[in-house]
Amino acid sequence: MRKTITAILLVATITAGCSSNLEEDASGAEIYSALCSRCHSSDLSGGIGPALGAGSDLVDQPDTYLLQTISAGLGRMPAFRFNLTEAQIERVADYLRSQQESG
């Protein structure tokens, strides 16, 4: 029972951190900072979530994997299709790729 309550609180906390009042035209960096950095770190080095920067396992994944994961979620990561437009999701993915290339 205690584990179930802890799991529910964890999911609620993560999901609550996913809502934002981002502008429609927010940049990928702005969206990442507002919604992703809590779990993946501001420097993409990971934390609660895996590292996303240069040298991470994500570098070898196709763009379709990245877009699908942001949109639909994966494991403990929530789906962002309810909070972000398709264009915003694409901007986040583009930001991640640009950071991987510059790292």
C-alpha positions in Angstrom: 0.0 0.0 0.0 2.8 2.4 0.9 4.7 1.7 -2.3 1.5 2.3 -4.3 1.0 5.7 -2.6 4.6 6.6 -3.2 4.3 5.7 -6.9 1.2 7.8 -7.3 2.8 10.8 -5.6 5.8 10.4 -7.8 3.8 10.4 -11.0 1.6 13.3 -9.8 4.8 15.3 -9.0 6.4 14.6 -12.4 3.1 15.4 -14.2 2.5 18.6 -12.3 6.0 19.7 -13.3 5.1 19.2 -16.9 2.4 21.9 -17.2 3.6 25.3 -18.3 2.4 28.6 -19.7 4.9 28.6 -22.6 4.3 30.9 -25.5 3.3 29.1 -28.7 6.5 30.2 -30.4 8.8 29.3 -27.5 12.2 28.1 -28.7 13.4 24.5 -28.2 15.8 25.8 -25.5 13.1 27.6 -23.7 10.8 24.6 -23.7 13.6 22.3 -22.6 14.5 24.6 -19.8 10.8 24.9 -18.6 9.8 21.3 -19.0 12.7 18.9 -19.4 15.6 20.2 -17.3 14.1 19.2 -14.0 14.6 15.5 -14.9 17.3 15.6 -17.5 19.4 18.5 -16.1 20.0 22.0 -17.6 23.2 20.7 -19.2 21.5 17.5 -20.5 23.7 15.4 -18.3 20.8 13.5 -16.8 19.4 13.1 -13.3 16.0 11.5 -12.7 15.9 11.0 -16.5 18.7 9.8 -18.7 21.4 12.0 -20.2 20.4 13.5 -23.5 23.5 15.4 -24.6 26.6 14.4 -26.6 27.8 10.9 -25.9 24.4 9.8 -24.5 22.5 6.7 -25.8 20.0 9.1 -27.4 22.6 10.2 -30.0 22.3 6.9 -31.8 18.5 6.9 -31.9 16.6 8.1 -35.0 14.7 11.4 -34.9 11.4 9.5 -35.0 12.3 7.8 -31.7 13.1 11.1 -30.1 9.8 12.8 -31.4 7.7 9.8 -30.4 9.3 9.7 -26.9 8.6 13.3 -26.3 5.1 13.1 -27.6 3.9 9.8 -26.0 6.3 9.4 -23.1 8.3 6.4 -22.2 8.6 4.6 -18.8 8.4 7.3 -16.1 8.6 10.1 -18.6 5.2 11.7 -19.2 3.6 12.3 -22.6 4.0 15.9 -23.7 1.5 15.7 -26.5 -1.1 17.1 -24.1 1.1 20.1 -23.2 3.0 20.9 -26.4 2.1 21.3 -30.0 3.7 19.2 -32.6 5.8 22.2 -33.7 7.0 22.7 -30.1 7.9 19.0 -29.8 9.9 19.4 -33.0 11.7 22.4 -31.7 12.7 20.6 -28.5 14.0 17.7 -30.6 15.9 20.1 -32.9 17.4 21.7 -29.7 18.5 18.4 -28.4 20.1 17.4 -31.7 21.9 20.8 -31.9 23.3 20.3 -28.3 24.4 16.8 -29.1 26.3 18.1 -32.2 28.0 20.9 -30.4 29.0 18.8 -27.4 
